[in-house]
Amino acid sequence: METIMKTYSKRVMILIVLIFGFQGIEAQGDQCLWDTIKNELIAGSDDVVKHFEDNMENAYDAWRILYKADQSANRLDVDNLKEVSEYAKRSEKGSNDIITEIEISGGYTSWRTIALGADTNKKLYLEARLINEKYYEEDWTDELFVSKMHDFVKDSHLSDAIKSEILKINEVRSLSNIVLRGGEDIFVLGSSSNSSIIEYLQTLIVNRAASKIVDDKSFKAALSEVEKVMKLPSVTATEITSGSGGLGRIFTGNYEGNSAIFKFDSATDYDVVEEMELVLKGLEPYGGAKLYGRVRVQDDNGVWREAVAMEKIEGKDLFSLNSSMSRNEPLSIQVTDVHLKAIDDIEKKLTDNGDFLHETNLGDFMLTNDPDRPIVMLDMFVSKESRPSRGLLDTRNEHVRNTISKLVENSKQ
């Protein structure tokens, strides 16, 4: 009992000393903060009290940082307090800067992984975000922001070529769009030893600053794809997108000596190229266009896009032919019984295999003059049929065969 009383008395005396010490440190007074730290220290372990006793100012500053930045952090963990104190000393940053860092990192655990981890690129991105936060919080002038960001870039490990490109930018929005919106990828790619990647990154930076790459989402997507697309064979291509259909972009060019079509999607948030490959592979048993592989095609804004390369089919799509017939215009291709037999053969093969075509748009049936491939199908999913076949129906719920039959009759007139 006597030992317990001595320990209790000692801790009370230490707390009194610490509290009076804190009052000198935090002269402005924050009743909620004071109540919290008193209660926590009274309930805390002897190790925590000893740490505060031996490192009063540093321990308090670290505790206050955690208290202000992340209420879920364990601010009475001696290791946490030591780590924050050591980081403050090593980085020579003030408490408020560290608080902001923790907040923009999404909490102490995330900040600890970044600021105390080994990933230099994550740390640089955190530094860039801190500069941006201070621009707003401390009401910096645009000139000060640009100066601070330029100094930061100069001190970073970015290649000289990338530094030079960024240092040409003297406007807040453009700098933010590139250094901040680019995320960690700017620092990863910007320190690459691959000269092709550096040259391409320069193009992306210039075009983003000039608003040729129009938004952050497109810029981020381009950066995230750099290392993948630069490994793909490049092709020279001309866009022939008609504007009809979905969001697809269609280009034409040459692939390994063959006339080819290259397709990618305007969307940047899912792998549409993989989807296109699945479509082509599914249609190949039914005489669909051949899949050549994946390539990269450069868009007008300088962004290299991953695309699927496929066989170019010379012919006319069924939708266009039907539209010409409706306007009493001459057909650009003669539709014959060969085409009618071809659609019958396709329907029979689908039924025999238990397969079903989804999204049967007339525009995805190409009619050709090739007697071996009178009809070539495009852009339709093949899956197993789950109900009795009703034949190939278009989006109007009409049989595709009926449209071809009408064209055959029209051609005979």
Buried (B, 14 or more C-beta within 10 A) or exposed (E): EEEEEEEEEEBEEBBEEBEEBBEEEBEEEEEEBBEBBBEBBEEBEEEBBBBBBEBBEBBBBBBBBBBBBBEEBEBBBBEBBBBBBEBBEEBEBEBBBBBBBBBBBEBBEBBBEBBEEEBBBBBBBBBBBBBBBBBEEEEBEEEBBBEBBBEBBEEBEBBEEBBEBBBEBEEBEBBBBBBBBBBBBBBBBBBBEEEEBBEBBBBBBBBBBEEBBEEBEBBBBBBBBBBEBBEBEEBEBEEEEEEEEEEBBBBEBEBEEEEBBBBBBEEBEEEBBEEBBEBBEBBBEBBBBBBBBBBBBBBEBBBBBBBBBBBBBEBBBBBBBBEBBEEEEEBEBBBBEBBBEBBEBBBEEBBEEEBBBEEBBBBBBBBBEBEEBBBBBBBBBBEEBEEEEEBBBBEEEEBBBBBBBBBBEBBEE
